[in-house]
Amino acid sequence: MAINKQIHLVSRPQGEPGTDNFKLVEAELPALRDGQVLVRHHFLSLDPYMRGRMNDAKSYAAPQPLNEVMIGGTVGEVVESRNPGFQAGDKVVGMGGWQQFAVVDANQPGLLRKVDTTHIPASAYLGAVGMPGVTGWYGLTKICEPRAGETVVVSAASGAVGGVVGQLAKARGCRAVGIAGGPDKCRYVVEELGFDACLDYKLHKDTKSLATALKDACPNGIDGYFENVGGMILDAVMLRMNAFGRMAFCGMISGYNGEPIPMQYPQLILQSRLKLQGFIVSEHMNVWPEALKELGTMVATGKLKYRETVAHGIESAPEAFLGLLKGRNFGKQLVKLI
Ligand SMILES: NC(=O)c1ccc[n+]([C@@H]2O[C@H](COP(=O)([O-])OP(=O)(O)OC[C@H]3O[C@@H](n4cnc5c(N)ncnc54)[C@H](OP(=O)(O)O)[C@@H]3O)[C@@H](O)[C@H]2O)c1
């Protein structure tokens, strides 16, 4: 019987997680029942939301159960099928989790989606043409509602979501300004992704300093802000928001380990008549087809660029995930499993 290597969550972190919160488990693959397919995963996606699932706390989603396979998006290939809708060789995207193989009840709607890898690489379905891409598309188009000539700022700009936001804003005729950690990421955001400017927040020790740099990078102020980080970056951006600006609250990664991230200037929401809206991309499945169509076309035609950081082997997933929470990834963090 074939062995399936998996990573389980075995304890909940207090503050920063460690590799000891995870355990490598070797499980036997069961025989397929009617309706099921066996998927061999080629790539596993590592995403910041997984940190939230490790907590046993009130949130928009249930906690990851202990001693079970960690949740995660996957792309792979059907290797065996007892479902008439799928055959061996089909490339599929699903939520297969941190493991080499998954047995999927393919009759359940939405669990497994066939994808075409002729013009789009399989891994992109976990990034620019997948959940992170749709996240960027939704927050930008539905909440920031950018108009040509306006200025859009995005934090974690070199990442899977942030990179998409700036490029879509440019395609809509906006000035796109990124905020990212370190000179290499900032250079990439401008030179490769085509943003107009990118600020290295690590060069600024306080809100005032970052807000001054933003004033130079955004001479007409900020109309749309796509928030991925929180804390000092959010405060600095708020000081530069134009009246009636729109702020999409997508993520607040600087507080994911429980760090307090108070907002320094809430009065600006009133004074600048700002719109702030949080969103969870999986609650907007109705826009996914429209978003994926635009993102897929842009990737296939080379108009939407992205970068990947790839760890190798399921054993490397915990370490790679911890790196993602510290900004050691450069672009979409993946684990290659074949
Ligand atoms: N609302 C939704 O439905 C939804 C869906 C997907 C993702 N998200 C959120 O979107 C954000 C980006 O996700 P992603 O998948 O594209 O990840 P990512 O940007 O590819 O990777 C995370 C990046 O966050 C930055 N970071 C980490 N810790 C930080 C800190 N303490 N302060 C400042 N920056 C920090 C790092 O970049 P630097 O080196 O530049 O600091 C790191 O590379 C996350 O907040 C995530 O939770 C939300």
The ligand as an SDF file (V2000), in Angstrom:
LIG
                    3D

 48 52  0  0  0  0  0  0  0  0999 V2000
   -9.0660   38.7380    3.2180 N   0  0  0  0  0  0  0  0  0  0  0  0
   -8.8110   37.6800    2.4680 C   0  0  0  0  0  0  0  0  0  0  0  0
   -9.7050   37.0070    1.9830 O   0  0  0  0  0  0  0  0  0  0  0  0
   -7.3680   37.3180    2.2100 C   0  0  0  0  0  0  0  0  0  0  0  0
   -7.0250   36.3450    1.2800 C   0  0  0  0  0  0  0  0  0  0  0  0
   -5.6570   36.1040    1.0140 C   0  0  0  0  0  0  0  0  0  0  0  0
   -4.6900   36.8170    1.7060 C   0  0  0  0  0  0  0  0  0  0  0  0
   -5.0740   37.7300    2.6300 N   0  0  0  0  0  0  0  0  0  0  0  0
   -4.0680   38.5320    3.3480 C   0  0  0  0  0  0  0  0  0  0  0  0
   -3.3130   39.2180    2.3820 O   0  0  0  0  0  0  0  0  0  0  0  0
   -2.0220   39.4930    2.8960 C   0  0  0  0  0  0  0  0  0  0  0  0
   -0.9700   39.0760    1.8830 C   0  0  0  0  0  0  0  0  0  0  0  0
   -1.0630   37.6730    1.6990 O   0  0  0  0  0  0  0  0  0  0  0  0
   -0.1120   36.9460    0.6500 P   0  0  0  0  0  0  0  0  0  0  0  0
   -0.5890   35.5650    0.5080 O   0  0  0  0  0  0  0  0  0  0  0  0
    0.0250   37.7870   -0.5620 O   0  0  0  0  0  0  0  0  0  0  0  0
    1.2740   36.9040    1.4270 O   0  0  0  0  0  0  0  0  0  0  0  0
    2.6650   37.4980    0.9250 P   0  0  0  0  0  0  0  0  0  0  0  0
    2.5100   38.9670    0.7990 O   0  0  0  0  0  0  0  0  0  0  0  0
    3.1120   36.7310   -0.2640 O   0  0  0  0  0  0  0  0  0  0  0  0
    3.6270   37.1510    2.1250 O   0  0  0  0  0  0  0  0  0  0  0  0
    3.4880   37.7650    3.3680 C   0  0  0  0  0  0  0  0  0  0  0  0
    4.3420   39.0570    3.4190 C   0  0  0  0  0  0  0  0  0  0  0  0
    3.8940   39.8590    4.4890 O   0  0  0  0  0  0  0  0  0  0  0  0
    4.9560   40.6890    4.8930 C   0  0  0  0  0  0  0  0  0  0  0  0
    5.0680   40.6870    6.3530 N   0  0  0  0  0  0  0  0  0  0  0  0
    5.1630   39.6400    7.1650 C   0  0  0  0  0  0  0  0  0  0  0  0
    5.2460   40.0460    8.4500 N   0  0  0  0  0  0  0  0  0  0  0  0
    5.1990   41.3830    8.4180 C   0  0  0  0  0  0  0  0  0  0  0  0
    5.2390   42.3850    9.4190 C   0  0  0  0  0  0  0  0  0  0  0  0
    5.3320   42.0790   10.7180 N   0  0  0  0  0  0  0  0  0  0  0  0
    5.1650   43.6650    9.0370 N   0  0  0  0  0  0  0  0  0  0  0  0
    5.0860   43.9880    7.7310 C   0  0  0  0  0  0  0  0  0  0  0  0
    5.0330   43.0770    6.7370 N   0  0  0  0  0  0  0  0  0  0  0  0
    5.0920   41.7920    7.0930 C   0  0  0  0  0  0  0  0  0  0  0  0
    6.2350   40.1380    4.2810 C   0  0  0  0  0  0  0  0  0  0  0  0
    6.6270   40.9860    3.2310 O   0  0  0  0  0  0  0  0  0  0  0  0
    7.7090   42.1350    3.4760 P   0  0  0  0  0  0  0  0  0  0  0  0
    9.0430   41.4830    3.4310 O   0  0  0  0  0  0  0  0  0  0  0  0
    7.4700   43.0790    2.3620 O   0  0  0  0  0  0  0  0  0  0  0  0
    7.4300   42.7240    4.8240 O   0  0  0  0  0  0  0  0  0  0  0  0
    5.7920   38.7950    3.7250 C   0  0  0  0  0  0  0  0  0  0  0  0
    6.5370   38.4450    2.5950 O   0  0  0  0  0  0  0  0  0  0  0  0
   -1.9520   38.7870    4.2480 C   0  0  0  0  0  0  0  0  0  0  0  0
   -2.2100   39.7130    5.2600 O   0  0  0  0  0  0  0  0  0  0  0  0
   -3.0600   37.7710    4.1560 C   0  0  0  0  0  0  0  0  0  0  0  0
   -3.5410   37.3880    5.4240 O   0  0  0  0  0  0  0  0  0  0  0  0
   -6.3800   37.9840    2.9000 C   0  0  0  0  0  0  0  0  0  0  0  0
  1  2  1  0
  2  3  2  0
  2  4  1  0
  4  5  1  0
  4 48  2  0
  5  6  2  0
  6  7  1  0
  7  8  2  0
  8  9  1  0
  8 48  1  0
  9 10  1  0
  9 46  1  0
 10 11  1  0
 11 12  1  0
 11 44  1  0
 12 13  1  0
 13 14  1  0
 14 15  2  0
 14 16  1  0
 14 17  1  0
 17 18  1  0
 18 19  2  0
 18 20  1  0
 18 21  1  0
 21 22  1  0
 22 23  1  0
 23 24  1  0
 23 42  1  0
 24 25  1  0
 25 26  1  0
 25 36  1  0
 26 27  1  0
 26 35  1  0
 27 28  2  0
 28 29  1  0
 29 30  1  0
 29 35  2  0
 30 31  1  0
 30 32  2  0
 32 33  1  0
 33 34  2  0
 34 35  1  0
 36 37  1  0
 36 42  1  0
 37 38  1  0
 38 39  2  0
 38 40  1  0
 38 41  1  0
 42 43  1  0
 44 45  1  0
 44 46  1  0
 46 47  1  0
M  CHG  2   8   1  16  -1
M  END
$$$$
